[in-house]
């Protein structure tokens, strides 16, 4: 690799491990600073569309991901009462299925094992408190008060990125007025692919993660000003939402929702970091730059792509600036197209949950179709 030899990645999630693996495959010395002392990933599950699997294939991980996950076909969509609406998602393409469902923990472990085999060094229980972002290198101060110099710093520490603040100053994500709930279950006997049901107060989806496991997601409107909910209310609220859906799979899981600690509840936020996402020798990727609401299920996929593309451009360029500029040219328009489409869908869903009419000319199918086409195009 001509542009860099020694890299620090801050944040050891999906995007951070993607870029670490991609760089290590090209012979770069990579360290990951991860604030957790030990990984204890929950997060329930992830939907991987073809573009996510394509990026994982470039990391030599797609086959293992599909082996440990659950490849399935197009998503079947229904009204709350069971009237069939249609299919969503691209058809299978080559070796890639329409979708692959997988536990977030499983995906994380697959990536971690690969990174370790490639020699990536993890600095657990550590993050960065100060950056000297120079034209030729970047020197960081860690939480243990040690200092170290790298060719570049890659910030992949999530939507509320501390590194983004150190690089660019204050920047706040935008709350979209809706929230997502997730809960894992034993795979239901009727689940042969993914299913989604649209209700008046919420929508729910059921995603297989393996031969014996699945997860449910539920999108609801919890108030534009205060989406905070006490943990003690998680179980009764989730059961109340599910009572709207008479489908057998929905009714069968209601008694199984018993542990508030197993409910993954998150207000949905989006971020649009103005371009460029880099300054001198530091760059932000993943949710810190372009967090997308999960209406198109592509946040993790875009982070995976970021890692692969950034490593490619660093490998081709003879300067960091050229590599970062080329990365922005490939990523900004693509990521923003998905972020914008996801936000539009979230805004329309909020209107529906509030009993308000959609804007004149609103076409949900058209927005989804265009976004799927973008995702299927090369990254």
PyMOL commands that set and color helices and strands:
alter all, ss='L'
color gray80, all
select helices_A, chain A and resi 14-25+50-58+62-68+104-117+162-168+231-242+248-254+260-262+287-290+294-296+299-316+320-353+364-376
alter helices_A, ss='H'
color red, helices_A
select strands_A, chain A and resi 6-10+29-34+45-49+70-72+75-79+84-88+99-103+121-124+128-133+138-142+147-150+152-155+174-186+195-198+202-210+213-220+264-270+278-279+282-284
alter strands_A, ss='S'
color yellow, strands_A
deselect
rebuild
show_as cartoon
